[in-house]
Amino acid sequence: MSVITGQILPSSGLSSSIGPMSRITVQLLDVSLMDAPSTTLAEQVVFVGPEPVSFPIPFSLTYDANRVTPSMWYSIAARVTEQTEVVEEDKDQDKLTWISTTRYSVLTHDSPSDNIDVEIDPISYS
């Protein structure tokens, strides 16, 4: 097994934090096929408790290096959802609050494999 490490940062130098009761999801994706969904090779989920979490937020993804092919393309993606309300008994409704909007290539084609800075953008709902 191999590991990719990095940190989640707010885009455009925003100095903010992740709200309480949020879920931060970071994924290593195979994005080689244009007209097909990406394949998740690794995922880390961090649950934020009752207090906000300040940036930068470190991540560490453990993946099987045997699943990486040098000719393929891989990237890191991140998203943050916030628990908003209970819609039905025992079912939570989550609201997307931050997401990475840039491709962060890793592992192949001279891309980095460690210390990856992933910027996320806040989602605004009008």
Backbone atoms as SQL, in Angstrom:
CREATE TABLE atoms (id INTEGER PRIMARY KEY, chain TEXT, resi INTEGER, resn TEXT, atom TEXT, x REAL, y REAL, z REAL);
INSERT INTO atoms VALUES
  (1, 'A', 1, 'MET', 'N', 0.846, -1.180, 0.000),
  (2, 'A', 1, 'MET', 'CA', 0.000, 0.000, 0.000),
  (3, 'A', 1, 'MET', 'C', 0.892, 1.245, 0.000),
  (4, 'A', 2, 'SER', 'N', 0.400, 2.288, -0.643),
  (5, 'A', 2, 'SER', 'CA', 1.111, 3.559, -0.721),
  (6, 'A', 2, 'SER', 'C', 0.212, 4.653, -0.168),
  (7, 'A', 3, 'VAL', 'N', 0.807, 5.824, 0.073),
  (8, 'A', 3, 'VAL', 'CA', 0.070, 6.923, 0.687),
  (9, 'A', 3, 'VAL', 'C', 0.325, 8.212, -0.068),
  (10, 'A', 4, 'ILE', 'N', -0.749, 8.977, -0.283),
  (11, 'A', 4, 'ILE', 'CA', -0.662, 10.352, -0.799),
  (12, 'A', 4, 'ILE', 'C', -1.089, 11.260, 0.344),
  (13, 'A', 5, 'THR', 'N', -0.301, 12.300, 0.594),
  (14, 'A', 5, 'THR', 'CA', -0.658, 13.251, 1.637),
  (15, 'A', 5, 'THR', 'C', -0.808, 14.645, 1.049),
  (16, 'A', 6, 'GLY', 'N', -1.501, 15.477, 1.770),
  (17, 'A', 6, 'GLY', 'CA', -1.676, 16.855, 1.333),
  (18, 'A', 6, 'GLY', 'C', -2.515, 17.612, 2.329),
  (19, 'A', 7, 'GLN', 'N', -3.019, 18.746, 1.859),
  (20, 'A', 7, 'GLN', 'CA', -3.865, 19.564, 2.717),
  (21, 'A', 7, 'GLN', 'C', -4.936, 20.245, 1.893),
  (22, 'A', 8, 'ILE', 'N', -6.068, 20.480, 2.545),
  (23, 'A', 8, 'ILE', 'CA', -7.189, 21.189, 1.945),
  (24, 'A', 8, 'ILE', 'C', -7.080, 22.648, 2.359),
  (25, 'A', 9, 'LEU', 'N', -7.193, 23.537, 1.364),
  (26, 'A', 9, 'LEU', 'CA', -7.093, 24.979, 1.590),
  (27, 'A', 9, 'LEU', 'C', -8.300, 25.672, 0.970),
  (28, 'A', 10, 'PRO', 'N', -8.688, 26.839, 1.493),
  (29, 'A', 10, 'PRO', 'CA', -9.761, 27.597, 0.839),
  (30, 'A', 10, 'PRO', 'C', -9.210, 28.276, -0.411),
  (31, 'A', 11, 'SER', 'N', -10.007, 28.375, -1.458),
  (32, 'A', 11, 'SER', 'CA', -9.554, 29.027, -2.684),
  (33, 'A', 11, 'SER', 'C', -9.426, 30.533, -2.496),
  (34, 'A', 12, 'SER', 'N', -8.644, 31.139, -3.355),
  (35, 'A', 12, 'SER', 'CA', -8.503, 32.596, -3.423),
  (36, 'A', 12, 'SER', 'C', -8.120, 33.234, -2.095),
  (37, 'A', 13, 'GLY', 'N', -7.379, 32.510, -1.279),
  (38, 'A', 13, 'GLY', 'CA', -6.909, 33.078, -0.035),
  (39, 'A', 13, 'GLY', 'C', -7.992, 33.381, 0.985),
  (40, 'A', 14, 'LEU', 'N', -9.180, 32.811, 0.806),
  (41, 'A', 14, 'LEU', 'CA', -10.238, 33.014, 1.791),
  (42, 'A', 14, 'LEU', 'C', -9.759, 32.489, 3.134),
  (43, 'A', 15, 'SER', 'N', -9.958, 33.250, 4.162),
  (44, 'A', 15, 'SER', 'CA', -9.592, 32.751, 5.488),
  (45, 'A', 15, 'SER', 'C', -10.880, 32.396, 6.215),
  (46, 'A', 16, 'SER', 'N', -11.199, 31.136, 6.152),
  (47, 'A', 16, 'SER', 'CA', -12.451, 30.678, 6.713),
  (48, 'A', 16, 'SER', 'C', -12.220, 29.354, 7.413),
  (49, 'A', 17, 'SER', 'N', -13.282, 28.713, 7.750),
  (50, 'A', 17, 'SER', 'CA', -13.200, 27.403, 8.379),
  (51, 'A', 17, 'SER', 'C', -14.363, 26.553, 7.901),
  (52, 'A', 18, 'ILE', 'N', -14.261, 25.276, 8.198),
  (53, 'A', 18, 'ILE', 'CA', -15.335, 24.338, 7.891),
  (54, 'A', 18, 'ILE', 'C', -16.295, 24.355, 9.074),
  (55, 'A', 19, 'GLY', 'N', -17.562, 24.494, 8.772),
  (56, 'A', 19, 'GLY', 'CA', -18.570, 24.596, 9.823),
  (57, 'A', 19, 'GLY', 'C', -18.726, 23.328, 10.636),
  (58, 'A', 20, 'PRO', 'N', -19.321, 23.471, 11.811),
  (59, 'A', 20, 'PRO', 'CA', -19.544, 22.308, 12.669),
  (60, 'A', 20, 'PRO', 'C', -20.503, 21.309, 12.015),
  (61, 'A', 21, 'MET', 'N', -20.387, 20.073, 12.431),
  (62, 'A', 21, 'MET', 'CA', -21.249, 18.978, 11.967),
  (63, 'A', 21, 'MET', 'C', -21.146, 18.777, 10.452),
  (64, 'A', 22, 'SER', 'N', -19.949, 18.942, 9.916),
  (65, 'A', 22, 'SER', 'CA', -19.701, 18.752, 8.485),
  (66, 'A', 22, 'SER', 'C', -18.964, 17.439, 8.251),
  (67, 'A', 23, 'ARG', 'N', -18.962, 17.026, 6.990),
  (68, 'A', 23, 'ARG', 'CA', -18.217, 15.839, 6.558),
  (69, 'A', 23, 'ARG', 'C', -17.297, 16.270, 5.421),
  (70, 'A', 24, 'ILE', 'N', -15.980, 16.047, 5.592),
  (71, 'A', 24, 'ILE', 'CA', -14.979, 16.363, 4.576),
  (72, 'A', 24, 'ILE', 'C', -14.611, 15.052, 3.897),
  (73, 'A', 25, 'THR', 'N', -14.768, 14.991, 2.571),
  (74, 'A', 25, 'THR', 'CA', -14.447, 13.786, 1.812),
  (75, 'A', 25, 'THR', 'C', -13.353, 14.114, 0.807),
  (76, 'A', 26, 'VAL', 'N', -12.256, 13.363, 0.858),
  (77, 'A', 26, 'VAL', 'CA', -11.145, 13.515, -0.087),
  (78, 'A', 26, 'VAL', 'C', -10.999, 12.188, -0.809),
  (79, 'A', 27, 'GLN', 'N', -10.867, 12.247, -2.150),
  (80, 'A', 27, 'GLN', 'CA', -10.797, 11.019, -2.935),
  (81, 'A', 27, 'GLN', 'C', -9.636, 11.050, -3.919),
  (82, 'A', 28, 'LEU', 'N', -9.036, 9.876, -4.117),
  (83, 'A', 28, 'LEU', 'CA', -8.102, 9.646, -5.215),
  (84, 'A', 28, 'LEU', 'C', -8.911, 8.994, -6.322),
  (85, 'A', 29, 'LEU', 'N', -8.964, 9.654, -7.482),
  (86, 'A', 29, 'LEU', 'CA', -9.817, 9.202, -8.581),
  (87, 'A', 29, 'LEU', 'C', -9.009, 8.848, -9.818),
  (88, 'A', 30, 'ASP', 'N', -9.435, 7.800, -10.512),
  (89, 'A', 30, 'ASP', 'CA', -8.924, 7.497, -11.849),
  (90, 'A', 30, 'ASP', 'C', -9.831, 8.262, -12.815),
  (91, 'A', 31, 'VAL', 'N', -9.286, 9.283, -13.468),
  (92, 'A', 31, 'VAL', 'CA', -10.069, 10.145, -14.354),
  (93, 'A', 31, 'VAL', 'C', -9.656, 9.956, -15.815),
  (94, 'A', 32, 'SER', 'N', -9.173, 8.779, -16.153),
  (95, 'A', 32, 'SER', 'CA', -8.623, 8.511, -17.481),
  (96, 'A', 32, 'SER', 'C', -9.653, 8.495, -18.598),
  (97, 'A', 33, 'LEU', 'N', -10.844, 8.036, -18.316),
  (98, 'A', 33, 'LEU', 'CA', -11.855, 7.902, -19.356),
  (99, 'A', 33, 'LEU', 'C', -12.742, 9.136, -19.408),
  (100, 'A', 34, 'MET', 'N', -12.788, 9.769, -20.578),
  (101, 'A', 34, 'MET', 'CA', -13.531, 11.022, -20.723),
  (102, 'A', 34, 'MET', 'C', -15.039, 10.882, -20.554),
  (103, 'A', 35, 'ASP', 'N', -15.618, 9.912, -21.173),
  (104, 'A', 35, 'ASP', 'CA', -17.079, 9.797, -21.193),
  (105, 'A', 35, 'ASP', 'C', -17.605, 8.753, -20.216),
  (106, 'A', 36, 'ALA', 'N', -16.871, 8.565, -19.143),
  (107, 'A', 36, 'ALA', 'CA', -17.285, 7.575, -18.150),
  (108, 'A', 36, 'ALA', 'C', -17.051, 8.154, -16.756),
  (109, 'A', 37, 'PRO', 'N', -17.809, 7.696, -15.794),
  (110, 'A', 37, 'PRO', 'CA', -17.578, 8.167, -14.423),
  (111, 'A', 37, 'PRO', 'C', -16.177, 7.786, -13.950),
  (112, 'A', 38, 'SER', 'N', -15.607, 8.614, -13.100),
  (113, 'A', 38, 'SER', 'CA', -14.293, 8.297, -12.538),
  (114, 'A', 38, 'SER', 'C', -14.424, 7.125, -11.565),
  (115, 'A', 39, 'THR', 'N', -13.302, 6.455, -11.340),
  (116, 'A', 39, 'THR', 'CA', -13.245, 5.340, -10.410),
  (117, 'A', 39, 'THR', 'C', -12.506, 5.789, -9.162),
  (118, 'A', 40, 'THR', 'N', -13.060, 5.532, -8.004),
  (119, 'A', 40, 'THR', 'CA', -12.429, 5.910, -6.745),
  (120, 'A', 40, 'THR', 'C', -11.440, 4.829, -6.326),
  (121, 'A', 41, 'LEU', 'N', -10.164, 5.226, -6.157),
  (122, 'A', 41, 'LEU', 'CA', -9.133, 4.301, -5.706),
  (123, 'A', 41, 'LEU', 'C', -8.907, 4.384, -4.203),
  (124, 'A', 42, 'ALA', 'N', -9.182, 5.544, -3.624),
  (125, 'A', 42, 'ALA', 'CA', -9.015, 5.714, -2.176),
  (126, 'A', 42, 'ALA', 'C', -9.904, 6.860, -1.721),
  (127, 'A', 43, 'GLU', 'N', -10.309, 6.807, -0.459),
  (128, 'A', 43, 'GLU', 'CA', -11.173, 7.860, 0.083),
  (129, 'A', 43, 'GLU', 'C', -10.895, 8.017, 1.571),
  (130, 'A', 44, 'GLN', 'N', -10.875, 9.271, 2.005),
  (131, 'A', 44, 'GLN', 'CA', -10.790, 9.579, 3.432),
  (132, 'A', 44, 'GLN', 'C', -11.967, 10.480, 3.769),
  (133, 'A', 45, 'VAL', 'N', -12.681, 10.144, 4.829),
  (134, 'A', 45, 'VAL', 'CA', -13.802, 10.955, 5.303),
  (135, 'A', 45, 'VAL', 'C', -13.482, 11.407, 6.719),
  (136, 'A', 46, 'VAL', 'N', -13.596, 12.728, 6.931),
  (137, 'A', 46, 'VAL', 'CA', -13.353, 13.306, 8.249),
  (138, 'A', 46, 'VAL', 'C', -14.656, 13.943, 8.713),
  (139, 'A', 47, 'PHE', 'N', -15.110, 13.570, 9.887),
  (140, 'A', 47, 'PHE', 'CA', -16.321, 14.148, 10.452),
  (141, 'A', 47, 'PHE', 'C', -15.932, 15.269, 11.405),
  (142, 'A', 48, 'VAL', 'N', -16.503, 16.445, 11.195),
  (143, 'A', 48, 'VAL', 'CA', -16.248, 17.601, 12.043),
  (144, 'A', 48, 'VAL', 'C', -17.271, 17.592, 13.165),
  (145, 'A', 49, 'GLY', 'N', -16.797, 17.771, 14.369),
  (146, 'A', 49, 'GLY', 'CA', -17.679, 17.758, 15.535),
  (147, 'A', 49, 'GLY', 'C', -18.415, 19.073, 15.711),
  (148, 'A', 50, 'PRO', 'N', -18.748, 19.413, 16.940),
  (149, 'A', 50, 'PRO', 'CA', -19.561, 20.610, 17.206),
  (150, 'A', 50, 'PRO', 'C', -18.804, 21.934, 17.042),
  (151, 'A', 51, 'GLU', 'N', -17.483, 21.876, 16.893),
  (152, 'A', 51, 'GLU', 'CA', -16.700, 23.097, 16.712),
  (153, 'A', 51, 'GLU', 'C', -16.184, 23.180, 15.277),
  (154, 'A', 52, 'PRO', 'N', -16.119, 24.386, 14.664),
  (155, 'A', 52, 'PRO', 'CA', -15.559, 24.532, 13.320),
  (156, 'A', 52, 'PRO', 'C', -14.090, 24.075, 13.273),
  (157, 'A', 53, 'VAL', 'N', -13.615, 23.703, 12.087),
  (158, 'A', 53, 'VAL', 'CA', -12.230, 23.294, 11.872),
  (159, 'A', 53, 'VAL', 'C', -11.577, 24.325, 10.956),
  (160, 'A', 54, 'SER', 'N', -10.416, 24.826, 11.348),
  (161, 'A', 54, 'SER', 'CA', -9.706, 25.838, 10.569),
  (162, 'A', 54, 'SER', 'C', -8.836, 25.213, 9.487),
  (163, 'A', 55, 'PHE', 'N', -8.626, 25.965, 8.405),
  (164, 'A', 55, 'PHE', 'CA', -7.705, 25.566, 7.341),
  (165, 'A', 55, 'PHE', 'C', -6.278, 25.836, 7.802),
  (166, 'A', 56, 'PRO', 'N', -5.286, 25.120, 7.253),
  (167, 'A', 56, 'PRO', 'CA', -5.385, 23.988, 6.333),
  (168, 'A', 56, 'PRO', 'C', -5.829, 22.714, 7.063),
  (169, 'A', 57, 'ILE', 'N', -6.438, 21.824, 6.294),
  (170, 'A', 57, 'ILE', 'CA', -6.923, 20.555, 6.830),
  (171, 'A', 57, 'ILE', 'C', -6.118, 19.434, 6.164),
  (172, 'A', 58, 'PRO', 'N', -5.299, 18.717, 6.929),
  (173, 'A', 58, 'PRO', 'CA', -4.459, 17.672, 6.329),
  (174, 'A', 58, 'PRO', 'C', -5.286, 16.455, 5.911),
  (175, 'A', 59, 'PHE', 'N', -4.776, 15.754, 4.873),
  (176, 'A', 59, 'PHE', 'CA', -5.387, 14.484, 4.481),
  (177, 'A', 59, 'PHE', 'C', -4.303, 13.470, 4.169),
  (178, 'A', 60, 'SER', 'N', -4.689, 12.201, 4.225),
  (179, 'A', 60, 'SER', 'CA', -3.791, 11.090, 3.928),
  (180, 'A', 60, 'SER', 'C', -4.626, 9.983, 3.298),
  (181, 'A', 61, 'LEU', 'N', -4.294, 9.632, 2.065),
  (182, 'A', 61, 'LEU', 'CA', -5.037, 8.606, 1.338),
  (183, 'A', 61, 'LEU', 'C', -4.152, 7.384, 1.127),
  (184, 'A', 62, 'THR', 'N', -4.583, 6.248, 1.629),
  (185, 'A', 62, 'THR', 'CA', -3.859, 4.996, 1.419),
  (186, 'A', 62, 'THR', 'C', -4.487, 4.293, 0.219),
  (187, 'A', 63, 'TYR', 'N', -3.630, 3.929, -0.754),
  (188, 'A', 63, 'TYR', 'CA', -4.134, 3.304, -1.984),
  (189, 'A', 63, 'TYR', 'C', -3.237, 2.137, -2.372),
  (190, 'A', 64, 'ASP', 'N', -3.755, 1.278, -3.222),
  (191, 'A', 64, 'ASP', 'CA', -3.026, 0.128, -3.732),
  (192, 'A', 64, 'ASP', 'C', -2.252, 0.568, -4.973),
  (193, 'A', 65, 'ALA', 'N', -0.937, 0.663, -4.868),
  (194, 'A', 65, 'ALA', 'CA', -0.097, 1.115, -5.990),
  (195, 'A', 65, 'ALA', 'C', -0.206, 0.184, -7.198),
  (196, 'A', 66, 'ASN', 'N', -0.600, -1.064, -6.991),
  (197, 'A', 66, 'ASN', 'CA', -0.760, -2.008, -8.108),
  (198, 'A', 66, 'ASN', 'C', -1.937, -1.631, -9.008),
  (199, 'A', 67, 'ARG', 'N', -2.832, -0.761, -8.515),
  (200, 'A', 67, 'ARG', 'CA', -3.977, -0.327, -9.328),
  (201, 'A', 67, 'ARG', 'C', -3.659, 0.904, -10.169),
  (202, 'A', 68, 'VAL', 'N', -2.449, 1.445, -10.034),
  (203, 'A', 68, 'VAL', 'CA', -2.041, 2.646, -10.772),
  (204, 'A', 68, 'VAL', 'C', -1.268, 2.227, -12.018),
  (205, 'A', 69, 'THR', 'N', -1.730, 2.708, -13.171),
  (206, 'A', 69, 'THR', 'CA', -1.091, 2.420, -14.448),
  (207, 'A', 69, 'THR', 'C', -0.435, 3.696, -14.960),
  (208, 'A', 70, 'PRO', 'N', 0.863, 3.666, -15.296),
  (209, 'A', 70, 'PRO', 'CA', 1.574, 4.890, -15.686),
  (210, 'A', 70, 'PRO', 'C', 0.937, 5.674, -16.834),
  (211, 'A', 71, 'SER', 'N', 0.238, 5.027, -17.731),
  (212, 'A', 71, 'SER', 'CA', -0.361, 5.734, -18.868),
  (213, 'A', 71, 'SER', 'C', -1.717, 6.377, -18.541),
  (214, 'A', 72, 'MET', 'N', -2.260, 6.086, -17.373),
  (215, 'A', 72, 'MET', 'CA', -3.573, 6.608, -16.992),
  (216, 'A', 72, 'MET', 'C', -3.419, 7.926, -16.235),
  (217, 'A', 73, 'TRP', 'N', -4.559, 8.600, -15.962),
  (218, 'A', 73, 'TRP', 'CA', -4.581, 9.885, -15.270),
  (219, 'A', 73, 'TRP', 'C', -5.327, 9.753, -13.952),
  (220, 'A', 74, 'TYR', 'N', -4.767, 10.374, -12.899),
  (221, 'A', 74, 'TYR', 'CA', -5.342, 10.308, -11.562),
  (222, 'A', 74, 'TYR', 'C', -5.409, 11.714, -10.981),
  (223, 'A', 75, 'SER', 'N', -6.399, 11.950, -10.141),
  (224, 'A', 75, 'SER', 'CA', -6.511, 13.271, -9.511),
  (225, 'A', 75, 'SER', 'C', -7.093, 13.143, -8.112),
  (226, 'A', 76, 'ILE', 'N', -6.949, 14.243, -7.356),
  (227, 'A', 76, 'ILE', 'CA', -7.500, 14.351, -6.019),
  (228, 'A', 76, 'ILE', 'C', -8.708, 15.279, -6.089),
  (229, 'A', 77, 'ALA', 'N', -9.787, 14.899, -5.452),
  (230, 'A', 77, 'ALA', 'CA', -10.987, 15.736, -5.380),
  (231, 'A', 77, 'ALA', 'C', -11.426, 15.818, -3.918),
  (232, 'A', 78, 'ALA', 'N', -12.006, 16.962, -3.555),
  (233, 'A', 78, 'ALA', 'CA', -12.471, 17.147, -2.184),
  (234, 'A', 78, 'ALA', 'C', -13.829, 17.837, -2.187),
  (235, 'A', 79, 'ARG', 'N', -14.617, 17.511, -1.190),
  (236, 'A', 79, 'ARG', 'CA', -15.929, 18.144, -1.013),
  (237, 'A', 79, 'ARG', 'C', -16.278, 18.165, 0.468),
  (238, 'A', 80, 'VAL', 'N', -17.098, 19.128, 0.826),
  (239, 'A', 80, 'VAL', 'CA', -17.553, 19.252, 2.216),
  (240, 'A', 80, 'VAL', 'C', -19.069, 19.341, 2.195),
  (241, 'A', 81, 'THR', 'N', -19.701, 18.521, 3.001),
  (242, 'A', 81, 'THR', 'CA', -21.153, 18.589, 3.155),
  (243, 'A', 81, 'THR', 'C', -21.454, 18.884, 4.610),
  (244, 'A', 82, 'GLU', 'N', -22.568, 19.533, 4.819),
  (245, 'A', 82, 'GLU', 'CA', -22.981, 19.919, 6.168),
  (246, 'A', 82, 'GLU', 'C', -24.337, 19.315, 6.454),
  (247, 'A', 83, 'GLN', 'N', -24.481, 18.739, 7.634),
  (248, 'A', 83, 'GLN', 'CA', -25.773, 18.184, 8.015),
  (249, 'A', 83, 'GLN', 'C', -26.730, 19.347, 8.243),
  (250, 'A', 84, 'THR', 'N', -27.874, 19.322, 7.576),
  (251, 'A', 84, 'THR', 'CA', -28.791, 20.454, 7.661),
  (252, 'A', 84, 'THR', 'C', -30.063, 20.145, 8.436),
  (253, 'A', 85, 'GLU', 'N', -30.632, 18.997, 8.220),
  (254, 'A', 85, 'GLU', 'CA', -31.889, 18.667, 8.895),
  (255, 'A', 85, 'GLU', 'C', -32.202, 17.196, 8.726),
  (256, 'A', 86, 'VAL', 'N', -33.095, 16.723, 9.533),
  (257, 'A', 86, 'VAL', 'CA', -33.580, 15.355, 9.393),
  (258, 'A', 86, 'VAL', 'C', -34.856, 15.413, 8.568),
  (259, 'A', 87, 'VAL', 'N', -34.822, 14.757, 7.403),
  (260, 'A', 87, 'VAL', 'CA', -35.968, 14.783, 6.503),
  (261, 'A', 87, 'VAL', 'C', -36.970, 13.702, 6.881),
  (262, 'A', 88, 'GLU', 'N', -36.493, 12.499, 7.072),
  (263, 'A', 88, 'GLU', 'CA', -37.330, 11.388, 7.492),
  (264, 'A', 88, 'GLU', 'C', -36.663, 10.748, 8.697),
  (265, 'A', 89, 'GLU', 'N', -37.387, 9.961, 9.394),
  (266, 'A', 89, 'GLU', 'CA', -36.822, 9.291, 10.552),
  (267, 'A', 89, 'GLU', 'C', -35.577, 8.503, 10.158),
  (268, 'A', 90, 'ASP', 'N', -34.478, 8.733, 10.871),
  (269, 'A', 90, 'ASP', 'CA', -33.196, 8.051, 10.666),
  (270, 'A', 90, 'ASP', 'C', -32.525, 8.370, 9.329),
  (271, 'A', 91, 'LYS', 'N', -32.931, 9.418, 8.618),
  (272, 'A', 91, 'LYS', 'CA', -32.281, 9.790, 7.361),
  (273, 'A', 91, 'LYS', 'C', -31.873, 11.251, 7.431),
  (274, 'A', 92, 'ASP', 'N', -30.576, 11.512, 7.211),
  (275, 'A', 92, 'ASP', 'CA', -30.061, 12.872, 7.259),
  (276, 'A', 92, 'ASP', 'C', -30.057, 13.490, 5.862),
  (277, 'A', 93, 'GLN', 'N', -30.231, 14.788, 5.814),
  (278, 'A', 93, 'GLN', 'CA', -30.145, 15.549, 4.571),
  (279, 'A', 93, 'GLN', 'C', -28.866, 16.372, 4.647),
  (280, 'A', 94, 'ASP', 'N', -27.947, 16.192, 3.697),
  (281, 'A', 94, 'ASP', 'CA', -26.693, 16.930, 3.689),
  (282, 'A', 94, 'ASP', 'C', -26.707, 17.984, 2.599),
  (283, 'A', 95, 'LYS', 'N', -26.025, 19.096, 2.887),
  (284, 'A', 95, 'LYS', 'CA', -25.947, 20.217, 1.954),
  (285, 'A', 95, 'LYS', 'C', -24.485, 20.414, 1.578),
  (286, 'A', 96, 'LEU', 'N', -24.193, 20.459, 0.270),
  (287, 'A', 96, 'LEU', 'CA', -22.841, 20.702, -0.212),
  (288, 'A', 96, 'LEU', 'C', -22.457, 22.137, 0.119),
  (289, 'A', 97, 'THR', 'N', -21.317, 22.335, 0.812),
  (290, 'A', 97, 'THR', 'CA', -20.908, 23.673, 1.217),
  (291, 'A', 97, 'THR', 'C', -19.575, 24.108, 0.603),
  (292, 'A', 98, 'TRP', 'N', -18.684, 23.172, 0.272),
  (293, 'A', 98, 'TRP', 'CA', -17.403, 23.450, -0.370),
  (294, 'A', 98, 'TRP', 'C', -17.110, 22.327, -1.359),
  (295, 'A', 99, 'ILE', 'N', -16.385, 22.646, -2.454),
  (296, 'A', 99, 'ILE', 'CA', -15.992, 21.603, -3.410),
  (297, 'A', 99, 'ILE', 'C', -14.751, 22.043, -4.170),
  (298, 'A', 100, 'SER', 'N', -13.919, 21.082, -4.552),
  (299, 'A', 100, 'SER', 'CA', -12.775, 21.394, -5.416),
  (300, 'A', 100, 'SER', 'C', -13.295, 21.518, -6.841),
  (301, 'A', 101, 'THR', 'N', -12.877, 22.571, -7.524),
  (302, 'A', 101, 'THR', 'CA', -13.352, 22.812, -8.890),
  (303, 'A', 101, 'THR', 'C', -12.217, 22.749, -9.904),
  (304, 'A', 102, 'THR', 'N', -11.018, 22.473, -9.449),
  (305, 'A', 102, 'THR', 'CA', -9.834, 22.363, -10.300),
  (306, 'A', 102, 'THR', 'C', -9.350, 20.926, -10.258),
  (307, 'A', 103, 'ARG', 'N', -8.799, 20.470, -11.360),
  (308, 'A', 103, 'ARG', 'CA', -8.234, 19.115, -11.398),
  (309, 'A', 103, 'ARG', 'C', -6.845, 19.146, -10.770),
  (310, 'A', 104, 'TYR', 'N', -6.616, 18.295, -9.788),
  (311, 'A', 104, 'TYR', 'CA', -5.325, 18.166, -9.107),
  (312, 'A', 104, 'TYR', 'C', -4.720, 16.826, -9.482),
  (313, 'A', 105, 'SER', 'N', -3.972, 16.817, -10.597),
  (314, 'A', 105, 'SER', 'CA', -3.371, 15.581, -11.097),
  (315, 'A', 105, 'SER', 'C', -2.292, 15.080, -10.156),
  (316, 'A', 106, 'VAL', 'N', -2.252, 13.765, -9.991),
  (317, 'A', 106, 'VAL', 'CA', -1.274, 13.124, -9.115),
  (318, 'A', 106, 'VAL', 'C', -0.771, 11.827, -9.737),
  (319, 'A', 107, 'LEU', 'N', 0.365, 11.364, -9.242),
  (320, 'A', 107, 'LEU', 'CA', 0.946, 10.036, -9.461),
  (321, 'A', 107, 'LEU', 'C', 1.593, 9.790, -10.822),
  (322, 'A', 108, 'THR', 'N', 0.987, 10.165, -11.914),
  (323, 'A', 108, 'THR', 'CA', 1.519, 9.828, -13.239),
  (324, 'A', 108, 'THR', 'C', 1.740, 11.095, -14.070),
  (325, 'A', 109, 'HIS', 'N', 2.427, 10.940, -15.198),
  (326, 'A', 109, 'HIS', 'CA', 2.671, 12.050, -16.123),
  (327, 'A', 109, 'HIS', 'C', 3.388, 13.210, -15.425),
  (328, 'A', 110, 'ASP', 'N', 4.419, 12.889, -14.648),
  (329, 'A', 110, 'ASP', 'CA', 5.231, 13.870, -13.914),
  (330, 'A', 110, 'ASP', 'C', 4.434, 14.680, -12.890),
  (331, 'A', 111, 'SER', 'N', 3.309, 14.177, -12.448),
  (332, 'A', 111, 'SER', 'CA', 2.512, 14.846, -11.419),
  (333, 'A', 111, 'SER', 'C', 3.046, 14.462, -10.045),
  (334, 'A', 112, 'PRO', 'N', 2.829, 15.310, -9.046),
  (335, 'A', 112, 'PRO', 'CA', 3.334, 15.003, -7.701),
  (336, 'A', 112, 'PRO', 'C', 2.613, 13.804, -7.082),
  (337, 'A', 113, 'SER', 'N', 3.248, 13.234, -6.084),
  (338, 'A', 113, 'SER', 'CA', 2.628, 12.109, -5.385),
  (339, 'A', 113, 'SER', 'C', 2.574, 12.337, -3.875),
  (340, 'A', 114, 'ASP', 'N', 2.914, 13.553, -3.448),
  (341, 'A', 114, 'ASP', 'CA', 2.905, 13.851, -2.029),
  (342, 'A', 114, 'ASP', 'C', 2.800, 15.355, -1.821),
  (343, 'A', 115, 'ASN', 'N', 2.377, 15.761, -0.626),
  (344, 'A', 115, 'ASN', 'CA', 2.248, 17.181, -0.271),
  (345, 'A', 115, 'ASN', 'C', 1.387, 17.953, -1.277),
  (346, 'A', 116, 'ILE', 'N', 0.218, 17.442, -1.571),
  (347, 'A', 116, 'ILE', 'CA', -0.697, 18.029, -2.547),
  (348, 'A', 116, 'ILE', 'C', -1.544, 19.100, -1.860),
  (349, 'A', 117, 'ASP', 'N', -1.554, 20.306, -2.412),
  (350, 'A', 117, 'ASP', 'CA', -2.440, 21.372, -1.931),
  (351, 'A', 117, 'ASP', 'C', -3.701, 21.367, -2.787),
  (352, 'A', 118, 'VAL', 'N', -4.838, 21.103, -2.174),
  (353, 'A', 118, 'VAL', 'CA', -6.119, 21.060, -2.868),
  (354, 'A', 118, 'VAL', 'C', -6.970, 22.218, -2.379),
  (355, 'A', 119, 'GLU', 'N', -7.279, 23.125, -3.291),
  (356, 'A', 119, 'GLU', 'CA', -8.139, 24.275, -2.924),
  (357, 'A', 119, 'GLU', 'C', -9.595, 23.909, -3.166),
  (358, 'A', 120, 'ILE', 'N', -10.440, 24.350, -2.225),
  (359, 'A', 120, 'ILE', 'CA', -11.875, 24.140, -2.374),
  (360, 'A', 120, 'ILE', 'C', -12.573, 25.491, -2.389),
  (361, 'A', 121, 'ASP', 'N', -13.669, 25.558, -3.118),
  (362, 'A', 121, 'ASP', 'CA', -14.451, 26.779, -3.277),
  (363, 'A', 121, 'ASP', 'C', -15.738, 26.658, -2.470),
  (364, 'A', 122, 'PRO', 'N', -16.155, 27.751, -1.813),
  (365, 'A', 122, 'PRO', 'CA', -17.440, 27.707, -1.112),
  (366, 'A', 122, 'PRO', 'C', -18.596, 27.689, -2.108),
  (367, 'A', 123, 'ILE', 'N', -19.649, 27.027, -1.753),
  (368, 'A', 123, 'ILE', 'CA', -20.870, 26.984, -2.572),
  (369, 'A', 123, 'ILE', 'C', -21.822, 28.035, -2.021),
  (370, 'A', 124, 'SER', 'N', -22.317, 28.887, -2.910),
  (371, 'A', 124, 'SER', 'CA', -23.294, 29.875, -2.446),
  (372, 'A', 124, 'SER', 'C', -24.662, 29.520, -3.010),
  (373, 'A', 125, 'TYR', 'N', -25.636, 29.530, -2.159),
  (374, 'A', 125, 'TYR', 'CA', -27.009, 29.258, -2.553),
  (375, 'A', 125, 'TYR', 'C', -27.779, 30.569, -2.478),
  (376, 'A', 126, 'SER', 'N', -28.389, 30.926, -3.575),
  (377, 'A', 126, 'SER', 'CA', -29.151, 32.191, -3.602),
  (378, 'A', 126, 'SER', 'C', -30.587, 32.000, -3.237);
